[in-house]
Amino acid sequence: ELRKKLGHQKISLGWGIELIALSEYIATEIHKHQVDIPFLLTQGDTDYICPHANADAFFEQLMLPNKTYHLFEDMRHETFAEPNNDQVFSALSDWLDLNKLP
């Protein structure tokens, strides 16, 4: 079933437009501001809503000195809601430990 495959039910058009605008802003403008902001991107490798090739390209174009990308095997769009989400929470915990704010 498609719903099960996607791991996500629906999103409003307005939310989708804002999400695209925000991702464009992050990719092109955020480096002009405080660049020492840690950035974490998590992605499932079987995400059919946002294929990881798109996330890979987005991450590569980010002009941030402290950026981290985690691609999780056998996970879909909502990595924190996956059955094996302990991997995501562990990676997040490690990332937070490494990126403690003063």
N, C-alpha and C positions, 0 to 999 in steps of 0.2 A: 504494500500500500504506500502511496506517495507521501502521505502525512508522516508515516513512520520513518520513511527514508530521509525526509527533510529534517525532522526533529524540530520543526517550528510550524506553527499553525497559520498565522497571518500577521500582517503589519499594515498600518494605515499608510495611505499615500503621502500624507503630510510628514509622518515620521520618517518614511523612506527618503523623501526629498531632503529633510534636515540632516539625516545621516550621511547622505552623499555630499552635501555642502560642508559638513563638518570634516569629513575625511579629506576633501579637497583643501580646506583651510589648513588642516594639520600638515598635509604633505607640502604645501607651498608657502605657508606664512609663519608657522610656529617658530621656525628657526630665527625669525627676526625679533623674537621676544627673549625671555629668559631661557637660554639654551641648556641650562644644567638641570632641567626637569627630567627625571627618569621616565622612560616610556616603555610600557609592556604591551605586547600584542600576543594574544593566544589565538590559536586556529586549529580546527579539526581537519584532518587530512581527507575526510570523506564528506566535507561540507558541500552540499549541492546549492545552497543559497548564495554563499560567497566562496567560490572555489579557492583552494589555497594558492593557486597560481596568482590570483588577484591580490591576495594578502601578501604573498612574497614580493610582488612588484611594488605594492604600496610601502612595505617595510623598507625595501632597498632605496626608494627615492626619498625617504625621510632624512633630512639633514640635521640629525640630532646626535650629539656625541655619546649619550647614554641611552641606547635603545636595546631592547631585548625582544627576541621573537621565539615563541615556543610553538612548534607544530606537533600536535598530539595525534598519534596513530589510532585509527579506528574510532575517531570521534567526529561528530557532525557539527552543526552550527552552534548549538548551545553547549559548549564544552563543560560548563559548570553543572549542567543537568544530566550529563552522561552517566551511565552506570559505573564506569571506571574513573569518575571525576576526582578520585583521591590523587591522581597524578597531577591534575590541574591545581588543586589546592596546595599540594606539596611544592609545585613550581612557584606558585604565587607566594607562599610563605618564604621560600628561599630568596625570591626576588625582593620581597619586602625587607628581609634581613640585610640584604646587600645594599639596599637603597634607602636606608633610614635617613629621614630628613633631620637636619640639625635642631 
